[in-house]
Amino acid sequence: MSVQKMNRPESPANGSKVCAVCRAKASQICGGCGEIAYCAKEHQKQHWSIHKTQCKPYKIVSIEKYGRCMVASKNIKPGEIIFREKAIMTGPKQGCLPCCLTCYTSLENVEEASLFRCPGCNFPFCQEKCAKSSEHSEAECLVLSKTKSRITITDMTKSHPVYQCISPLRGLLLKTTQPKLFEAFKGLEDHNNLRRQTEYWGVYQVNVVEFLHKVCELSDQFTEEEIHSACGALDVNAYEIRPPNSGQQRVLGVFPLASMMSHNCVSNMNHVIDGNYQMTVRASVPIMRGEQVFSSYALALEGTRERRALLRQSKLFECDCARCSDPTECSTYLSALRCQKCPTGFVLPIRPLEEKETPWQCTQCSYKLTAVVVNRVVDKLKEEFEAIGPNEVEKFEGFLKRHAALVHPNHFLFTSARQSLSQLYGRDERFLLNSLTAEQLERKISICQQLLSVANVVEPGLTRIRGVTLYEMHAPMLLMARRTFEAGQCTSAEFKEKIEAVRSILAEATRILSLEDPASTEGAMGTAAVQALDQIQRWISSM
């Protein structure tokens, strides 16, 4: 993808800035990009019509290790918008169940009589309106119509390989339907040279390339290499989207500018994708001028072995960021085991980037384990953890208690269990907030605090997990304060102090969650947080 260069006035040799309009010595710098300077407000206003298309708090540069990447062109504050970008295309995620090709609603529980089948291609849609939308273009319908005699999707409870073709096809069809967007799509990294060496290349060759060539008759329009490149561009660059009212269904969206952000296992940005598939990227922590804007392509609460395996498989690179290179994972100990020989030591990898071979050593004594033994232990724990149902409070608690002597308290499986428990206490019908005992309320608060202690390091700043966890923590704190006061166990002054602490926590949660899409679960939580904060502030005022 080509990078547009800004036409900026050169600065004098002494490094001082000159006005972009009159070239006099400048006294102020544009607050939007930190790059252009002016001698006075009047010239800044006069120049805005020219400068506004170039005024961005970032620039795209080339760095040998990362290739083309995004760096801050000025100091960016937490919460400040870095950019907004609308997806150039969206499509079903690989391996999905049959879904509407427009709104992506899962068709799993929809009866045949309630479906609308497109008259042109016979693909199932949730309603006629969706079948006639621009998302399902005439060009797409014409291509898929070639499959009518050979494919009929009838079982909505099983994934169908034809859905693997939809997103690559949409990317390819941009060539004739929207050539400018196709240039952006074509410019994305596809890693074909690396993908050729994986098992997925053969899967795509059969399910996508040969299908589009032989069944959809596109061999005269797109070469095998072009189709593989489309598949690769999606695998390497696409973002996962949670459309409103789609349940567990996930969608892929392509955002070329967002693809310029390099990966780091500790991100410094936060992104939200709304119902119109527009992405808003904000700084989650301060980003200094010249620093890279880093996204994270992996789940922040996973351990190093798990993150690096995912990145190796899906993005085709070996992550060696500061967190992955640190045996303690920035002092969170998310992958650490307890020493079975001494009471205070934790067992860590000596060379964390060599997860298959590295010895593991206790921090306090001579106790060692091989990577094979550690990986076997963790895999066994993962198998047990993943067998726990989403609402099984007792089993999550049992898992934490049963293995407390085996892993570090922050171990990523323990952290995942706490993340589930932080929301189950107070929401599960057997553990509704007002029915919780004092001990259970304390437990929920403690779980949230432990979760925050990890999130503050690996997902710092104005992040979704911090906003949600703070919101979950305020309710038991408020209820405990009320119960204590009503029982005469604290004074009015002490009670007010407790409520002020709750107000402070809720105010931060409100600030973070207000950045979410209002239609999302977190957005709805943000709305509830605003109402709760207003009630608490009125309550404090009346004391």
N, C-alpha and C positions, 0 to 999 in steps of 0.2 A: 504494500500500500504506500503510495507516495506521501511525502510529508511536505506540507506547505510551509515555506520559510517566511518569517515576518520581515518586512522591510523596515528596519529600525535605523534611525540616524546614528552614525558612529560617534563615540565619545572621544573627546580630546585625549592626547597622549597621557595627561596627568590622571585620567580615570574619572574625572568629574562628569556628571551628566549634562546633556544639553537639551533644550526644549525641542520637542518633536515638531513644533510649528514654526518658531522663529530662530531656533538654534542659539538662543541666548542661554546663559548659564541657568540651569534648572534648580528650583528650590523644593520641588515635590515630585514624588514618584507615584505612578498609577497604583492604586491599592488593589486592583484586580489581578494584575499579572506581575507587578514588581519589576517590569522591564522598561517601560516607557516613562520618560520624565517630562515635566513642564515647568515653565517659569511662573505660571499663574493659573488660577482656576479657570479664567476665561479661555485660555488656550486649550486647557484640558477639555472643556465643554465643546469648543470649536472642532477639536480633533476627534471627538467621540464617534462621529458618523463613519470615519475611516478606521478607527482603532477597535471598534466594538467587536468586529468579527475575528480579531486577533487577540483580544484581551482574555487570556486564560491563565489560571494559576499554575499551569504545567507546560512543559515542552517535551517533545519526543526527540530523544538523542540515541546515539549508538554507543554501546559499551561492549567491549570485546566479550566478556563473559556472558552477558545477557542478550546481546544483539540490540535490536531497537526496543527502547523501553521509555517509560514515563518518569520524569523528574519534576520536582516542584520548582517553579520559576520565582517563587517568593515564599516567605514563611506562611504556612497554612495553619489556621487554628482548628481545634477539635470542633466538629459539627459543621465546618465550612464546606460548601459544595465545591468539589473539584471539577466535575463535569456531569452533564446529563446526556444520555444517548438512547435513541430508540432502536430496538432490534431491527436489523435489516431483513431478518427472516426468523420464523419459529417453526417448530415441527415436533412430532412425537419423539420421545426418548427411545433408544434402542431397547428392545425386549418388553415394551409396554403391552398391556392388554388392549384389545380393540377400543378405540376411542373416537369421539367426534373429531374430524380433521380441522375443525374451525375453533371451537371453544375448548377442545380436549377433555370434555367430560367423559369419564369412563362409562362404557356401555355394558359393564359387567352385569348389572342388575336391571337392565332394560329389556322388557319383553319385545319380541320381534314385531308385534303389532304396533308398538309405540315408536319403533324406529322409523326414520325417513331415509330411504335409499335414493341416492342421487340417480336421476334418470339417465345421466350420461355414462357414469362409470360403475354404478351399482354399489358404491362404497356406503356403509352405514353412517348416518349422522343422527344427532339427537333430535333435530327438528329441520323443517324445510328451510327456514331462514339461514341456518348454518350452511346447508348444502349450496345455497345460492350466494354466499358471501364471497368477497374478493380473496379471502384467505385460500379458499379452494378455487383457484383460478381456472379459466377456460383451458389454458395450456396444460395444467395439471390434470384436469378432468379428461382431456383428450388422450393424454398418455395412459392414464389408468383405465380408460375405456377398453384399451387393448387386452386387458386382463379379464374382461367380463366372461368370456367363454371358458376360462380356465380356473378362475378363483371366485368363490363365494364365501364370504365370512359369515358363518352362522353361529359358532360357539364363542360367545363373548366372555367366557371365563378362562380362556387360554390365549396366550400371546400368539400372534400370527406373524410369520417372517416377512410378509409384505409390508408391514409397518416399518421395517428397517429401511425401506427404500424411500419413504416419504420425505424425510428431512434432506438427504442428499439430493433427491430429485428437485426439491424446492430451491436449493442452492444453485443447481445447474440451470434451472429454468430462468433464473435471473438474467442469464446471458441474453435472452431475447426479450424478456418482459421489462427488465429494469437494468440496462447495461451498466450504469454508473454504480449501482449496488453490487453488480456482479464483479466489477473491478475490485471493489473492497473485499468481497468474499474470496476472490481468486488470489488476493494478496496475502491471505492468512497462511501461517505456517502449517504444513500438512505432515511433515516428518515421514514422507513416504519411504525414504531410504532406510529408516529404522523400522517402520511398520511392516515392511516386506519380510522382516526376519521374525515376526510374531505369528502366532496361530490365528490372530484375528484377520490377517490379510486373506487367508484362504476362505474364511467365513464370509467376508465381504465380497470376495470374488464370486462365490456361488449365490449368496442371497441378494446381493445388490447389483454387481457388475453384470453378471450373466442374465439376471432377471430383467434389468433395464435394456440390455442389448437384445435378448432373444424374445422375451415376452412382450416388452413394451416397444420393441422395434426402434431403439434409439441409437443403434450402432453407427448410423450415418451422421448423427449430430454430436455425439460425445465419445471420445476414445476411452479405452479401459483406464488409462492413466488419469484422465480428467475425472472419471467417476471415483476412482480411488482417492484422488486429491480432495474431492468434495467430502468423502467419508472421513479423511484425515483431518481436514479443516474443522469439521464438527467435533471429532474426538478430542482434538488438541485445544480448541478455542471456545466451544459453546459453553454457555452458562446454563445451569439448571434453574428452572422457574417453577413456582408453585401457583398455578392459576387459581383465582377465586372459585370456590364451589366445585373444585375438581377432585376433592378427597385426597387420596394418596397419589393420584396421577402426577407425573412430572413431565415437563416440557423442556425442549432445548431452545435456547435463543442465541443468536449470533450478534455480538456487539464488537465491531472491529476496533474501536478506540479502547474499549475496556481490555481487549486482548493485548494492548501495549503494556499493561501493568505486569511486571515480573512477579514471580511467586516468592513468598517467604513464609515459613511456618509460624511467624508472628507478624500478622498483617498490621498496617497502619491506616487502613481505610475500612469503610463499611459501605455496603451497597444494598439498595432496595430496588426491586423491580415491581412496578405497579401493574394494574389490570390492563393497561394499554401497552404493556411490554416496553415501558420506558425505564431505563436504569438511571438512578441517581447515586452518584458516588460522593461520599463525604469523608473527610479526615476523621478518624476515630481518636487519634492522639495528635499532638503537635508534629507537623512535618516541616523541617527546616529547608530553606532554599538550597537547592542542589541535591537534596536527598531523593532517593527513588520513592515512588508511590508503589507500595507492595500490596498485592492481593494474596489470598491463600487459597490454593486449589485443593487443599486437604482439610479434614475436620480437625480443628485446633485441639480438641480434647482427646484425640487419639495419641497413642505412644509413637515413638520414633520408628520402630520397625513397621508398624501399620501404615503410618503416613508415607514413608518412603516406598513401601510396596505399592500403594495406590498410585503414587506419582510415577513410579517406574512403569506400571501397567497402563495407566490411562494417558499420561502426558509424556511418557518416554524420556524421562531424564532422571538423573540421580541427584536428589537434593542434598546439598552440603551447607545449608544455612547455619547460622550460629546456634540455633536451637538443636538441629539435628547433630551437629558436631559436638555438642556438650553432653557428656554422660548423664548429667543431672537434669537436662532439659530446662535450663535457666533456673535451676534450684527448685523446680516443681516436683522432681522425682516421679514423673508420670509413668515411667517404665520400671521403676526400682522394685526389687524383691527384698524382703527382710532376711538378714543373716540368720542362719539356723545354728550358728556356732557361738555368737556373742549376742548380748541383749540389746545393744544400741546401734549396731552397724546395718548398713543397707548395701545390697549387692548391685553393682552398676557395671555396664559394659566398658571395657578399657578403650576399645576403638569402636564407637557407636556407628560409624559409617560402614563397618564390615560386620553387619548383623548376623551373617551365617557362620562366621569363623571366630569372631572376637571372644576371648575369655571374659568372664564376669568376675569382678573382685569386690570383696567386702571393703567398705570405707574405714573399718576399725580394726580388722584382724586379717589373718592370712587365708580365710575361707574363699574358695574359688568354685565357679561352676563353668561348664562349657556352654557355648551358644546352643548346642543341640538340646541340652537338658533344659535350659531356660525357655527356649521356644516351645518345647514339649509341654512344660508346665503352663505357660501362658495360653497355648492353644487349648489345653484341657479346661482352663478357667473360662476362656471365651466361649467354648461349647456349652458349658454350664450356664453362663450368663445369658447367652442368646436364647436359651430354652425358657427363660422366664417371660411370662406374658406381660403385656404392657401395663396392666393394672394390678399386678400381684405384689402389693406392699410387703406382705410377710416374707415372700420369697426374696425380694430385694434386700430386706433387712437381714434375712437369714444368710444370704450370700456375703454381706459385709461382715457379719459376726463370725461366720465359719472360716473365712480366709484372712482374718485380721492379723494372724501370726505369720502369714506367708508373704504378703505384699506390703509395700509402703501405703500409708493411709491415703495418699494422693494418687495411687495407681490408677491408670486411665479407666480400668473396669470399675473400680470403686467410684471414681468421679462420674462415670456414666450412670451408675446406680443412684448416686445422690441427685443427679440431674432429674431423673425420673421421680424420685421420692419428693423432691422439692415442690413438685406440682401435684403429686398424688395426695399428699397430706393437705387436706382442705378442699379437695375437688372430688376425689373418689367418694361414691355414695356411702361407703362404710367408714369414711374418715372425713366427713364434712367439718368445716372449720369450727362451728359452734359446739360440735360434739366432742372435740378433741380435749383430752385431759391436759393438765398443766405440763406433765412430762412430755406429751406428744407435741405440744406447742413449742416447748424448749427444743425438742428434737428437730422440728421443722426449721427453727431459727438457726440451730447449729449446722444443719445440712446446708442451708443457704450460705452461711458464713464460710464454710469449708469450700463450697463451690466457687464463691467469689475470690477466695484466696488464690485459687488456681487460675481462674478466668482473668484476674487482674494482670497476670503475667503473660499468658499465651493468647488471650484475646482482650488486650487492654483498651481502656477508654470507653467511648460511646458506642458500645457494641450491643447487639441483640441479647446475648446471654446475660450481660450485666443488667440491662433494663428489666428483663423478665424476672431475674433472680431477686433484684431489689423489690420489685412489685410483690413477688411471692413472700418475701420476708416481712414486709410492712404489716400484713394482716395479722399474723400470730403475735407480733410485737404489740400491736394495738389492742388485741383481745386480752393479752396477758396484763397489760397496763390497766385496762378497765376492770378486770376481775380482781386484781390486787387492790385497786382503789375502793371498789365496792365492798370488799371484805375488810376494809379498814386497816390494811397492811402497809399503806404508804400515805404520806401527807399530801395535801393539795399541791404543794410546791414540787414534791417529788413526782406526783402524777403529771403535772404540767411539763416537767423536764422530760419524762418518758414520751409524752405526746409530741414534744418538739423534736425528739430524735426520730420518731416515726414520720413526722412531717418532712424532715430533711431527706430521709431515705425515699419517701414517696415523690418528693419534688424532683430528685435526680432520675427516678424511674420514669416520671412523666416526661422529662426533657428528652430522654433517650427514645422512649416508645412513641413520642409524637412524630419522630422521623420516619416511622414505618408507614407502609401503605395502609390507609384506614380500613380497606377491605380484608386485610390479613388478620390472622389470629392475634399477632402482636399489636396490630393497629387497634383492634377492638379492646385489647388489654390497656392500651394507652388511653383510650376514651374513658374506660372505667377508672383509670388512675387519676385523670383530670377531675372527675366527679368526686372521688374519694378525697383528693387533696383539697378541693373546695370545701367539703364537709369538715375536714379536720381544721382548716384555717378558720372557719366560722366557729367551730367548737373552741379553739384556743382563744379567739377574740372575746368569747362570752365568759371565759373563766375569770 
